[in-house]
Amino acid sequence: MQKIKDAADAFLANRRVAVTGVSRTPGDHGSNVVYKRLRERGYEVFAVNPNADEVEGDPAYDDLSSIPGGVEAVVVGTRPEAAEETVRECAELGIEHVWMHRGPGAGSVSPAAAEYGRRHGITVIEGGCPCMFGRTADAGHKAMRFVFTLTGNVPREVERPAQPAA
């Protein structure tokens, strides 16, 4: 196990990040907030939405494999039922960092997807939001981090992935 802060730091050290579930309707949807914050903080961020050509003024991609040059990390912001497909694609593409977004509700966390990811060498953060940590954080997200850690929606620790077979 590793502390959530260490897992968050490792995730946020990646500069090319995809965010799934970014809505084609600009607004304060969870994925859109994460997407915009990462973009504002200097990340090269890519929106994944197979039902849109553009989101938040930027191109949208059908899936992770269609992003030119690939990505190093993925924020899952879709329904939990779609998370496993995303994590499988991450494994196929060699992406080693996945964050399943979760605020006050169920969010995008899928235990089955997280277990699949860990078995395939992926560090999976099950809950919380990248905007709650490091240089992406603001006062509001820091307060949410405190509350959601108490409620269990932000994990205190993150399970390390399985080591690939030699």
C-alpha positions in Angstrom: 0.0 0.0 0.0 1.1 3.6 -0.5 -0.3 6.8 0.9 -2.9 8.6 -1.3 -0.7 11.7 -1.4 2.2 9.6 -2.9 0.0 8.0 -5.4 -1.5 11.4 -6.3 2.0 12.9 -6.7 3.0 10.0 -9.0 -0.2 10.5 -11.1 0.2 14.2 -11.3 3.9 13.9 -12.4 2.6 12.7 -15.8 2.2 15.6 -18.2 0.0 13.9 -20.9 -3.4 13.1 -19.3 -6.6 11.9 -20.9 -10.0 12.6 -19.2 -12.9 10.3 -20.1 -16.5 11.4 -19.8 -15.9 15.1 -20.6 -19.3 16.4 -21.6 -19.9 18.2 -24.9 -22.0 20.6 -23.0 -19.5 23.0 -21.2 -20.2 23.4 -17.6 -19.4 22.2 -14.1 -19.7 18.4 -14.8 -17.0 16.5 -12.8 -15.0 15.5 -15.8 -15.2 19.0 -17.4 -13.9 20.5 -14.1 -11.0 18.1 -14.0 -10.2 18.6 -17.7 -10.2 22.4 -17.5 -8.2 22.5 -14.2 -5.5 20.2 -15.7 -5.4 22.3 -18.8 -5.1 25.5 -16.8 -2.3 24.1 -14.8 -0.2 23.3 -17.9 -1.0 19.7 -18.5 -1.4 18.4 -22.0 -4.9 17.1 -21.6 -7.1 15.1 -24.0 -10.9 14.7 -23.7 -12.3 11.3 -24.5 -16.0 11.3 -25.6 -17.0 9.1 -28.5 -20.2 11.2 -28.9 -18.4 14.5 -29.5 -16.0 16.0 -32.0 -15.1 18.9 -29.7 -15.4 19.7 -25.9 -14.4 22.8 -24.0 -13.1 24.2 -27.3 -10.7 21.3 -27.9 -10.8 18.2 -30.0 -12.5 15.2 -28.5 -11.3 11.6 -29.1 -13.3 8.4 -29.4 -11.0 6.4 -27.2 -7.5 6.4 -25.8 -5.9 4.7 -28.8 -7.0 7.6 -31.1 -5.1 10.2 -29.1 -2.0 11.2 -31.2 1.2 10.4 -29.3 -0.8 8.6 -26.6 -1.0 9.6 -22.9 0.7 8.7 -19.6 -2.3 8.8 -17.3 -6.1 8.6 -17.4 -8.8 10.1 -15.3 -11.9 8.0 -15.6 -15.0 10.2 -15.3 -17.6 7.9 -16.9 -20.2 5.7 -15.3 -18.6 2.8 -13.2 -19.9 0.3 -15.8 -17.7 1.9 -18.5 -14.6 2.0 -16.3 -13.5 -1.6 -16.9 -13.4 -1.1 -20.7 -11.2 2.0 -20.2 -8.9 0.2 -17.8 -8.5 -2.7 -20.3 -7.6 -0.2 -22.9 -5.0 1.4 -20.6 -3.5 -2.1 -20.0 -3.3 -2.7 -23.8 -1.6 0.7 -24.3 0.8 0.4 -21.4 -0.7 3.3 -19.4 0.3 2.8 -15.8 -1.7 5.5 -13.9 -5.5 5.6 -13.7 -7.6 7.7 -11.4 -11.3 6.8 -11.0 -13.0 10.1 -10.1 -15.4 10.3 -7.2 -16.9 13.2 -5.4 -19.9 13.0 -3.1 -21.7 10.2 -5.0 -20.7 6.8 -6.4 -18.6 8.5 -9.1 -16.7 6.4 -11.6 -15.2 3.8 -9.2 -15.5 0.2 -10.3 -13.8 -2.3 -7.9 -13.7 -4.9 -10.8 -11.9 -2.4 -13.1 -9.5 -1.4 -10.3 -8.6 -5.1 -9.6 -8.1 -5.7 -13.4 -5.8 -2.7 -13.6 -3.7 -3.7 -10.6 -3.3 -7.2 -12.0 -2.0 -5.6 -15.2 0.6 -3.3 -13.5 -1.6 -0.2 -13.3 -1.7 2.0 -10.2 -5.4 2.7 -9.8 -6.7 5.5 -7.4 -10.2 4.6 -6.5 -11.9 7.8 -5.6 -11.3 11.5 -5.0 -10.2 13.9 -7.6 -6.8 15.0 -9.0 -7.9 18.6 -8.3 -7.7 17.8 -4.6 -3.9 17.3 -4.7 -0.7 19.0 -5.5 -0.6 22.0 -7.8 -4.0 21.3 -9.2 -5.7 21.8 -5.8 -7.7 24.9 -4.8 -9.2 25.7 -1.4 -12.6 24.2 -2.3 -11.1 20.9 -3.5 -8.9 20.7 -0.4 -11.9 21.1 1.8 -13.7 18.4 -0.2 -10.7 16.2 0.2 -10.8 16.5 4.0 -14.6 15.7 4.1 -14.5 13.0 1.5 -11.6 11.3 3.2 -13.7 11.1 6.4 -16.6 9.6 4.4 -14.4 7.1 2.5 -14.9 8.7 -1.0 -11.2 9.5 -1.0 -9.0 6.6 -0.1 -6.3 7.1 2.5 -4.1 4.5 0.8 -3.8 3.1 -2.7 -3.0 -0.5 -3.4 0.2 -1.1 -5.4 -0.2 -2.9 -8.7 1.0 -6.5 -9.2 4.5 -6.8 -10.5 4.6 -8.0 -14.2 5.8 -11.6 -14.6 9.4 -11.8 -15.5 
